[in-house]
């Protein structure tokens, strides 16, 4: 039997949940160092209720952090 690929991602971190996101990313970095592959396939940050500039700044920082270990970063924003 072949392996079945599984996509594992965090779902829609809001601004108040960013400390939890950071905790998961820190642990993912440790997992990557041990296994040479990412634990999560992607992280989703939903800062659509924040101002666009703040959203972009925060997501850029997270992108720089997670790009070292492989997962994608999905960023959500809205312009109203």
One Martini backbone bead per residue (centre of mass of N, CA, C, O) as a GRO file, in nm:
protein
   80
    1UNK     BB    1   0.098   0.035   0.019
    2UNK     BB    2   0.048   0.358   0.003
    3UNK     BB    3   0.082   0.675   0.069
    4UNK     BB    4  -0.095   0.936   0.239
    5UNK     BB    5  -0.143   1.250   0.201
    6UNK     BB    6  -0.121   1.516   0.448
    7UNK     BB    7  -0.293   1.802   0.549
    8UNK     BB    8  -0.152   2.034   0.790
    9UNK     BB    9  -0.331   2.302   0.949
   10UNK     BB   10  -0.378   2.601   1.055
   11UNK     BB   11  -0.672   2.797   1.172
   12UNK     BB   12  -0.731   3.115   1.187
   13UNK     BB   13  -0.556   3.340   1.310
   14UNK     BB   14  -0.583   3.573   1.533
   15UNK     BB   15  -0.450   3.816   1.712
   16UNK     BB   16  -0.507   3.673   1.996
   17UNK     BB   17  -0.362   3.389   1.872
   18UNK     BB   18  -0.053   3.440   1.813
   19UNK     BB   19   0.086   3.301   2.055
   20UNK     BB   20   0.000   3.019   1.962
   21UNK     BB   21   0.135   3.024   1.690
   22UNK     BB   22   0.420   3.061   1.797
   23UNK     BB   23   0.428   2.797   1.952
   24UNK     BB   24   0.387   2.610   1.704
   25UNK     BB   25   0.634   2.711   1.546
   26UNK     BB   26   0.847   2.638   1.750
   27UNK     BB   27   0.779   2.333   1.741
   28UNK     BB   28   0.826   2.303   1.436
   29UNK     BB   29   1.126   2.365   1.444
   30UNK     BB   30   1.202   2.120   1.608
   31UNK     BB   31   1.088   1.906   1.416
   32UNK     BB   32   1.267   1.986   1.176
   33UNK     BB   33   1.543   1.924   1.309
   34UNK     BB   34   1.476   1.614   1.345
   35UNK     BB   35   1.311   1.545   1.042
   36UNK     BB   36   1.341   1.743   0.786
   37UNK     BB   37   1.033   1.840   0.829
   38UNK     BB   38   0.729   1.952   0.834
   39UNK     BB   39   0.441   1.946   1.025
   40UNK     BB   40   0.317   2.172   0.870
   41UNK     BB   41   0.177   2.292   0.570
   42UNK     BB   42   0.013   2.534   0.715
   43UNK     BB   43  -0.074   2.879   0.775
   44UNK     BB   44  -0.347   3.076   0.915
   45UNK     BB   45  -0.402   3.426   0.882
   46UNK     BB   46  -0.664   3.633   1.038
   47UNK     BB   47  -0.659   4.001   0.982
   48UNK     BB   48  -0.933   4.138   0.865
   49UNK     BB   49  -0.983   4.342   1.124
   50UNK     BB   50  -0.736   4.481   1.040
   51UNK     BB   51  -0.515   4.674   0.931
   52UNK     BB   52  -0.340   4.636   0.653
   53UNK     BB   53  -0.055   4.715   0.750
   54UNK     BB   54  -0.052   4.530   0.997
   55UNK     BB   55  -0.106   4.268   0.852
   56UNK     BB   56   0.147   4.272   0.669
   57UNK     BB   57   0.358   4.287   0.892
   58UNK     BB   58   0.288   4.028   1.045
   59UNK     BB   59   0.301   3.832   0.801
   60UNK     BB   60   0.592   3.884   0.727
   61UNK     BB   61   0.716   3.781   0.989
   62UNK     BB   62   0.599   3.492   0.963
   63UNK     BB   63   0.718   3.422   0.691
   64UNK     BB   64   1.014   3.439   0.772
   65UNK     BB   65   0.997   3.221   0.991
   66UNK     BB   66   0.860   2.972   0.815
   67UNK     BB   67   1.045   2.954   0.556
   68UNK     BB   68   1.268   2.768   0.703
   69UNK     BB   69   1.038   2.502   0.732
   70UNK     BB   70   0.803   2.509   0.464
   71UNK     BB   71   0.546   2.637   0.509
   72UNK     BB   72   0.268   2.792   0.442
   73UNK     BB   73   0.113   3.122   0.399
   74UNK     BB   74  -0.204   3.229   0.493
   75UNK     BB   75  -0.367   3.533   0.404
   76UNK     BB   76  -0.611   3.750   0.554
   77UNK     BB   77  -0.811   4.004   0.391
   78UNK     BB   78  -0.979   4.329   0.399
   79UNK     BB   79  -1.175   4.574   0.215
   80UNK     BB   80  -1.403   4.842   0.347
   0.00000   0.00000   0.00000
